[in-house]
């Protein structure tokens, strides 16, 4: 049976991971179609002129002759929240809502730039091109650029189970998605230094909403990265 949505992108993208988690929480069925960021096809560039993944195709709108696509994970998640309000991933309280948006942005920008551009890409993109991974850049990121970001998040959690309120929000999802990006290649940060953050991430990773993406990533990385890299100083 055809699902009402198509998600264009790759399960290795933390932004697709975020959308998949929101769709799973809301019980929304979707199909995935792979789009490579390293060899992006022309038809996808028309959908995503900034070259971003994922994009969401809403089949019922596309069938009416309209483009029917939304690009950028935050835009997609905002649409999904309006389309399927329950269970909510954005808090109802105005202040909590603002806090959740900030932490989503912190993850999508600060963590993605540091961990994605500084660690994931120097390893994975090189491996996809049959080159040696740039472990010097990845090691510098792991030891110098990521710890201040984790320090901030540890303080924001302050021992709580969730970043905002007492249920899963977009803040929890976005942060966990970015930590997963480096966990796949280098494992987890020191639990003795960031105990609340690691406990939070492990609980999120084990949640049902991440299982489809976890499986997709494991399948793609099984041969490419048989074991995680030691990036300790």
Secondary structure, 3 states (H helix, E strand, C coil): CCCCEEEEECCCCHHHHHHHHHHHHCCCCEEEEECCCCCCCHHHHHHCCCCCCCEEEEHHHHCCCCCCEEECHHHHHHHHHHHCCCCCCCCCCHHHHHHHHHHHHHHHHHHHHHHHHHHHHHHHHHHHCCCCCCHHHHHHHHHHHHHHHHHHHHHHHCCCCCCCCCCCCHHHHHHHHHHHHHHHHHCCCCCCCCHHHHHHHHHHHHCHHHHHHHHHHHHHHCCCCCCCCCCCC
